[in-house]
Amino acid sequence: MAEKRRVFTAEFREGAARIVTETGKSIPEVAQDLGINEPTSAAPAPCPSGAGRRW
């Protein structure tokens, strides 16, 4: 039987993106710190600057 996928809120993704931008850590480092895999963390999240871009 397949594993149930975890769902991360927009707030969680924004927080993860903020950690990357504020600490200078790489996405893989932050993903490991948060206990998630890199492809999950690389999903588009709103740009912290609020400019409407996704990264």
C-alpha positions in Angstrom: 0.0 0.0 0.0 1.3 3.5 -0.9 2.3 6.0 1.8 -0.1 8.9 2.4 1.4 12.1 1.1 2.0 14.8 3.7 0.5 18.2 2.9 2.4 21.3 3.8 0.5 24.6 4.3 1.5 27.8 2.5 2.6 29.1 5.8 5.0 26.2 6.3 6.4 26.7 2.8 6.8 30.4 3.3 8.6 29.8 6.6 11.0 27.4 5.0 11.7 29.9 2.2 12.3 32.6 4.8 14.8 30.3 6.6 16.7 29.8 3.3 16.8 33.6 2.6 17.6 34.8 6.1 20.2 32.2 7.0 21.9 31.7 3.7 21.6 27.9 4.0 20.9 25.9 0.9 17.5 24.4 0.2 18.8 20.8 0.8 20.2 21.9 4.2 17.0 23.5 5.3 15.0 20.6 4.0 17.1 18.2 6.1 16.7 20.4 9.1 12.9 20.4 8.7 12.8 16.6 8.1 11.5 16.8 4.5 13.1 15.7 1.2 14.5 18.3 -1.2 11.9 17.8 -4.0 9.1 18.6 -1.6 10.9 21.7 -0.5 11.6 22.8 -4.0 7.9 23.1 -4.8 6.9 26.7 -5.7 6.3 29.0 -2.8 5.4 32.6 -2.9 8.4 34.9 -3.0 9.0 36.3 0.6 9.3 39.8 -0.8 5.7 39.7 -1.9 6.6 40.7 -5.4 4.2 37.9 -6.7 7.1 35.8 -8.2 7.4 32.2 -7.3 10.8 30.6 -6.7 
